[in-house]
């Protein structure tokens, strides 16, 4: 989660600075300038979480969940104030599909 702090400290401030510089370059009236509303979502690929499809109440290791599977209610970050989810975005051609883990760290 330390990457989240770096993103908030550097990347988000750079976005706001760029937007302010753009408005200044356009010579917009300061009274008409607006601050954009930003949502920042971080994708984590390197983790050990894997999902398998349940078949008839049992678990079969060779069945990957289909692409588009979203897990957003269980197996998540222990802190409920950190919105996060897993998404299986692709079909595994070989082995086990590794889902992406998404954290929403800023939502204005």
C-alpha positions in Angstrom: 0.0 0.0 0.0 3.1 2.3 0.2 2.7 2.8 -3.6 -0.6 4.5 -2.8 1.1 7.1 -0.7 3.6 7.8 -3.5 0.8 8.1 -6.1 -1.1 10.5 -3.9 2.0 12.6 -3.1 3.4 12.8 -6.6 1.1 11.7 -9.4 -2.1 13.3 -8.2 -0.4 16.6 -7.4 1.2 16.6 -10.8 -2.3 16.1 -12.4 -3.6 19.1 -10.5 -0.6 21.2 -11.4 -0.9 20.3 -15.1 -4.5 21.3 -15.1 -3.8 24.6 -13.4 -0.9 25.3 -15.8 -3.2 24.6 -18.7 -5.8 27.0 -17.5 -3.1 29.6 -16.9 -1.8 29.1 -20.4 -5.2 29.6 -21.8 -5.4 32.9 -19.8 -8.6 31.9 -18.2 -10.1 34.3 -15.8 -9.2 33.0 -12.3 -12.8 33.3 -11.2 -13.8 30.9 -14.0 -11.1 28.3 -13.3 -12.2 25.0 -11.8 -10.5 22.2 -10.0 -11.1 18.8 -11.7 -12.7 16.0 -9.8 -10.4 13.0 -9.9 -10.8 9.3 -9.1 -7.5 7.4 -8.7 -7.5 3.6 -9.0 -4.4 1.5 -8.6 -4.0 -1.9 -10.2 -1.9 -4.5 -8.5 -0.8 -7.5 -10.5 1.8 -9.1 -8.3 0.0 -11.0 -5.6 -0.7 -14.6 -4.8 -4.5 -14.6 -5.0 -6.0 -17.1 -7.3 -9.7 -18.0 -7.9 -11.2 -21.3 -9.0 -14.6 -22.1 -10.3 -16.8 -24.2 -8.0 -18.6 -27.1 -9.7 -21.5 -28.9 -8.0 -20.3 -27.8 -4.6 -16.8 -29.1 -5.1 -13.6 -27.3 -6.2 -11.8 -28.3 -9.4 -8.3 -26.8 -9.7 -8.3 -26.8 -13.5 -11.3 -24.6 -13.9 -10.5 -20.9 -14.0 -13.3 -18.4 -13.5 -14.5 -16.8 -16.8 -13.1 -13.5 -18.0 -15.1 -10.6 -16.4 -15.4 -12.3 -13.0 -15.5 -9.6 -10.3 -14.9 -10.4 -6.7 -15.9 -7.4 -4.6 -17.5 -8.7 -1.4 -15.1 -11.3 0.1 -11.4 -11.8 0.3 -10.7 -8.1 0.3 -8.6 -5.7 2.2 -9.0 -6.1 6.0 -9.7 -2.3 6.3 -13.3 -1.7 5.1 -12.5 1.9 4.4 -10.2 0.9 1.5 -12.4 0.1 -1.5 -10.9 -2.7 -3.5 -11.9 -5.6 -5.8 -10.4 -8.3 -7.9 -11.2 -8.7 -11.6 -10.3 -11.6 -13.9 -9.9 -9.7 -17.1 -8.5 -12.4 -19.4 -8.7 -16.1 -20.2 -5.7 -18.1 -19.1 -4.2 -19.9 -22.0 -2.1 -22.0 -19.7 -2.2 -22.5 -16.0 -4.2 -20.4 -13.6 -5.6 -17.0 -14.4 -4.3 -14.2 -12.1 -6.8 -11.5 -11.4 -5.9 -7.9 -11.1 -6.5 -6.2 -7.7 -7.9 -2.7 -7.8 -7.7 -0.1 -5.0 -9.6 3.1 -5.1 -7.4 5.6 -3.2 -9.0 8.9 -4.2 -12.6 9.7 -5.2 -13.6 13.3 -5.3 
